[in-house]
Structures are given as C-alpha cells and as structure tokens.
Amino acid sequence: MKPEIAIQRAATASPTDEELKKYALAALAANLKVGELCIRIVDAQESADLNQSYRDKSGPTNVLSFPCDAQVDEFQLLGDLVICAPVVADEAKAQGKNETAHWAHMIVHGVLHLLGYDHIGDHEAVIMEAKERAILAGLGFADPYLSQKPDEGE
C-alpha cells in the first residue's frame, strides 16, 4: 500500500505537487511508514496565525508539523505539514541555497517530525539531521547544513 499525500495550496510556491510528493515519499520510505498526510502551502499571515496559536510564537515560520496519532484500519494518519512559501523562499535566498533544495529539505524535515523525530536536544538533532542528509542525498540534494551561513539553523 502506497502512502497518500494531499497537497493544498493557499499560496503560490514553485515546487509542483509531484515534486512535493516525491520529497515526502522519500522521507516516508526511509522509515517504512504507510499512511496519509497533507501538505499545505500557506502565506506569511496564515503561518504566523498558526505559529501563534499552536506554538505561542509570533511571526511566520518555515514549516509546522501537526502529527496525528490515529489509525483507520491498517492505515496510519500521519498528520499535516504547513509550509510558508515566502519564508522558504526568503531563507533560501538569505542562506545562499537553491530554492528547490530548500523546499525538499523543509518537506523531509517536516515529515520526520510527523514520524516522531526531533532536534530539541543535541543527541536528537544529530540523529534527525543524519536522516535528513541521507534522504536528501538519495534525492540528489547536497547536505543542507553545510550550505548554511554560520549562526543560522533550521
């Protein structure tokens, strides 16, 4: 059974639906998960509203992950990713990254959060970043952490 991925667009973004699904499927395949998730592309205002409501943080952010721990029959509902198109574009430019590569990174990063990975502690960050690097390399993208300017993180 193949994972189901829905794409919702409330803002304009350059990756196609097929590209977004490809990045998400790569992250899911690496973790042998079958399920359903939704990727919603939003503008800065919607991202800021959600970031304030769910994380008590002001302003938009690159990616928000909303895990769902429910199962319908043998099908796992993984959750939702909300990605802010203008933040991703601005970050790519500020960090000197290819925008497509940064989109791939944000999708992979968000899917890994849905799968239970985190980067709060140093040990957790090492594990999650290693997974991200491996998945992105499999997609043909460079290490996203090497291309960042000093003092900047995801």
C-alpha positions as a Markdown table, in Angstrom:
| # | Residue | x | y | z |
|---|---|---|---|---|
| 1 | Met | 0.0 | 0.0 | 0.0 |
| 2 | Lys | 1.4 | 3.4 | -1.0 |
| 3 | Pro | 1.2 | 6.5 | 1.3 |
| 4 | Glu | -1.5 | 9.0 | 0.4 |
| 5 | Ile | -0.3 | 12.6 | 0.2 |
| 6 | Ala | -2.7 | 15.5 | -0.3 |
| 7 | Ile | -1.4 | 18.9 | -1.4 |
| 8 | Gln | -3.3 | 22.1 | -0.5 |
| 9 | Arg | -2.2 | 25.5 | -1.9 |
| 10 | Ala | -3.3 | 28.7 | -0.2 |
| 11 | Ala | -0.2 | 30.5 | -1.5 |
| 12 | Thr | 2.0 | 30.3 | -4.6 |
| 13 | Ala | 5.1 | 28.2 | -4.5 |
| 14 | Ser | 7.4 | 26.9 | -7.2 |
| 15 | Pro | 7.6 | 23.2 | -6.5 |
| 16 | Thr | 5.0 | 21.1 | -8.3 |
| 17 | Asp | 2.6 | 18.8 | -6.5 |
| 18 | Glu | 4.6 | 15.9 | -7.9 |
| 19 | Glu | 7.9 | 17.3 | -6.5 |
| 20 | Leu | 6.4 | 17.8 | -3.1 |
| 21 | Lys | 5.0 | 14.3 | -3.0 |
| 22 | Lys | 8.4 | 12.9 | -4.2 |
| 23 | Tyr | 10.2 | 14.6 | -1.3 |
| 24 | Ala | 7.6 | 13.4 | 1.3 |
| 25 | Leu | 7.6 | 9.8 | -0.1 |
| 26 | Ala | 11.4 | 9.7 | 0.2 |
| 27 | Ala | 11.2 | 10.6 | 3.9 |
| 28 | Leu | 8.4 | 8.1 | 4.4 |
| 29 | Ala | 10.2 | 5.3 | 2.5 |
| 30 | Ala | 13.3 | 5.7 | 4.6 |
| 31 | Asn | 11.1 | 5.0 | 7.7 |
| 32 | Leu | 8.9 | 2.3 | 6.2 |
| 33 | Lys | 5.7 | 4.2 | 7.0 |
| 34 | Val | 2.5 | 3.9 | 5.1 |
| 35 | Gly | -0.2 | 6.4 | 5.8 |
| 36 | Glu | -1.7 | 9.7 | 4.9 |
| 37 | Leu | -0.5 | 13.2 | 5.2 |
| 38 | Cys | -1.5 | 16.6 | 4.0 |
| 39 | Ile | 1.0 | 19.3 | 2.9 |
| 40 | Arg | -0.5 | 22.8 | 2.9 |
| 41 | Ile | 1.4 | 25.7 | 1.3 |
| 42 | Val | 0.5 | 29.0 | 3.0 |
| 43 | Asp | 1.3 | 32.7 | 3.0 |
| 44 | Ala | 3.0 | 34.5 | 5.8 |
| 45 | Gln | -0.2 | 35.5 | 7.6 |
| 46 | Glu | -1.6 | 32.0 | 7.9 |
| 47 | Ser | 1.8 | 30.7 | 9.1 |
| 48 | Ala | 2.0 | 33.5 | 11.7 |
| 49 | Asp | -1.5 | 32.8 | 12.9 |
| 50 | Leu | -0.8 | 29.1 | 13.3 |
| 51 | Asn | 2.6 | 29.7 | 14.9 |
| 52 | Gln | 1.0 | 32.0 | 17.4 |
| 53 | Ser | -2.0 | 29.7 | 18.1 |
| 54 | Tyr | -0.1 | 26.4 | 18.4 |
| 55 | Arg | 3.5 | 27.4 | 19.5 |
| 56 | Asp | 2.8 | 30.7 | 21.2 |
| 57 | Lys | 5.5 | 32.3 | 18.9 |
| 58 | Ser | 5.0 | 35.4 | 16.8 |
| 59 | Gly | 5.6 | 35.7 | 13.1 |
| 60 | Pro | 5.6 | 33.1 | 10.3 |
| 61 | Thr | 7.9 | 30.1 | 10.3 |
| 62 | Asn | 9.2 | 27.8 | 7.6 |
| 63 | Val | 7.4 | 24.6 | 8.5 |
| 64 | Leu | 4.9 | 23.5 | 11.1 |
| 65 | Ser | 4.2 | 19.8 | 11.7 |
| 66 | Phe | 0.9 | 18.6 | 13.2 |
| 67 | Pro | 1.2 | 14.9 | 13.9 |
| 68 | Cys | -1.9 | 12.7 | 14.1 |
| 69 | Asp | -1.7 | 9.6 | 16.1 |
| 70 | Ala | -4.7 | 7.8 | 14.7 |
| 71 | Gln | -5.2 | 4.7 | 12.7 |
| 72 | Val | -8.1 | 3.7 | 10.4 |
| 73 | Asp | -8.0 | 0.0 | 9.8 |
| 74 | Glu | -4.3 | -0.6 | 8.8 |
| 75 | Phe | -3.9 | 2.9 | 7.5 |
| 76 | Gln | -1.9 | 5.4 | 9.7 |
| 77 | Leu | -3.0 | 9.1 | 9.6 |
| 78 | Leu | 0.4 | 10.8 | 9.9 |
| 79 | Gly | -0.7 | 14.4 | 10.2 |
| 80 | Asp | -0.3 | 17.7 | 8.4 |
| 81 | Leu | 2.6 | 19.9 | 7.3 |
| 82 | Val | 2.1 | 23.6 | 6.9 |
| 83 | Ile | 4.9 | 25.3 | 4.9 |
| 84 | Cys | 5.1 | 29.0 | 4.5 |
| 85 | Ala | 6.1 | 29.7 | 0.9 |
| 86 | Pro | 7.5 | 33.2 | 1.4 |
| 87 | Val | 9.6 | 32.1 | 4.4 |
| 88 | Val | 11.1 | 29.2 | 2.5 |
| 89 | Ala | 12.0 | 31.5 | -0.5 |
| 90 | Asp | 13.5 | 34.2 | 1.8 |
| 91 | Glu | 15.5 | 31.6 | 3.7 |
| 92 | Ala | 16.9 | 30.0 | 0.6 |
| 93 | Lys | 18.0 | 33.4 | -0.7 |
| 94 | Ala | 19.5 | 34.5 | 2.7 |
| 95 | Gln | 21.3 | 31.2 | 3.1 |
| 96 | Gly | 22.6 | 31.1 | -0.5 |
| 97 | Lys | 20.7 | 27.9 | -1.2 |
| 98 | Asn | 18.9 | 26.6 | -4.2 |
| 99 | Glu | 15.2 | 27.1 | -3.5 |
| 100 | Thr | 14.2 | 23.7 | -4.8 |
| 101 | Ala | 16.7 | 22.1 | -2.5 |
| 102 | His | 15.4 | 24.1 | 0.4 |
| 103 | Trp | 11.8 | 23.0 | -0.4 |
| 104 | Ala | 13.0 | 19.4 | -0.4 |
| 105 | His | 14.7 | 19.9 | 3.0 |
| 106 | Met | 11.6 | 21.5 | 4.5 |
| 107 | Ile | 9.4 | 18.7 | 3.4 |
| 108 | Val | 11.8 | 16.0 | 4.6 |
| 109 | His | 12.3 | 17.9 | 7.9 |
| 110 | Gly | 8.6 | 18.2 | 8.4 |
| 111 | Val | 7.8 | 14.6 | 7.6 |
| 112 | Leu | 10.5 | 13.4 | 10.0 |
| 113 | His | 8.8 | 15.5 | 12.7 |
| 114 | Leu | 5.5 | 13.7 | 11.9 |
| 115 | Leu | 7.3 | 10.4 | 12.3 |
| 116 | Gly | 8.5 | 11.4 | 15.8 |
| 117 | Tyr | 12.0 | 12.8 | 15.2 |
| 118 | Asp | 13.0 | 16.0 | 16.9 |
| 119 | His | 16.0 | 18.2 | 17.3 |
| 120 | Ile | 15.5 | 19.7 | 20.7 |
| 121 | Gly | 18.5 | 18.0 | 22.3 |
| 122 | Asp | 21.9 | 17.6 | 20.8 |
| 123 | His | 21.7 | 13.8 | 20.5 |
| 124 | Glu | 18.2 | 14.0 | 18.9 |
| 125 | Ala | 19.5 | 16.7 | 16.5 |
| 126 | Val | 22.4 | 14.5 | 15.4 |
| 127 | Ile | 20.0 | 11.6 | 14.6 |
| 128 | Met | 17.4 | 13.7 | 12.8 |
| 129 | Glu | 20.0 | 15.6 | 10.8 |
| 130 | Ala | 21.7 | 12.4 | 9.7 |
| 131 | Lys | 18.3 | 11.1 | 8.5 |
| 132 | Glu | 17.7 | 14.4 | 6.6 |
| 133 | Arg | 21.1 | 14.2 | 5.0 |
| 134 | Ala | 20.7 | 10.6 | 3.9 |
| 135 | Ile | 17.2 | 11.2 | 2.5 |
| 136 | Leu | 18.2 | 14.4 | 0.7 |
| 137 | Ala | 21.3 | 12.7 | -0.8 |
| 138 | Gly | 19.1 | 10.0 | -2.1 |
| 139 | Leu | 17.1 | 12.7 | -3.9 |
| 140 | Gly | 20.3 | 14.2 | -5.3 |
| 141 | Phe | 20.5 | 17.2 | -3.0 |
| 142 | Ala | 23.6 | 18.4 | -1.1 |
| 143 | Asp | 23.9 | 18.5 | 2.7 |
| 144 | Pro | 21.6 | 21.3 | 3.7 |
| 145 | Tyr | 23.6 | 22.1 | 6.8 |
| 146 | Leu | 26.9 | 22.6 | 5.0 |
| 147 | Ser | 25.4 | 25.2 | 2.8 |
| 148 | Gln | 24.1 | 27.4 | 5.6 |
| 149 | Lys | 25.9 | 30.5 | 6.7 |
| 150 | Pro | 27.4 | 30.4 | 10.2 |
| 151 | Asp | 24.9 | 31.2 | 13.0 |
| 152 | Glu | 21.9 | 30.0 | 11.0 |
| 153 | Gly | 20.0 | 26.8 | 11.6 |
| 154 | Glu | 16.7 | 25.2 | 10.6 |
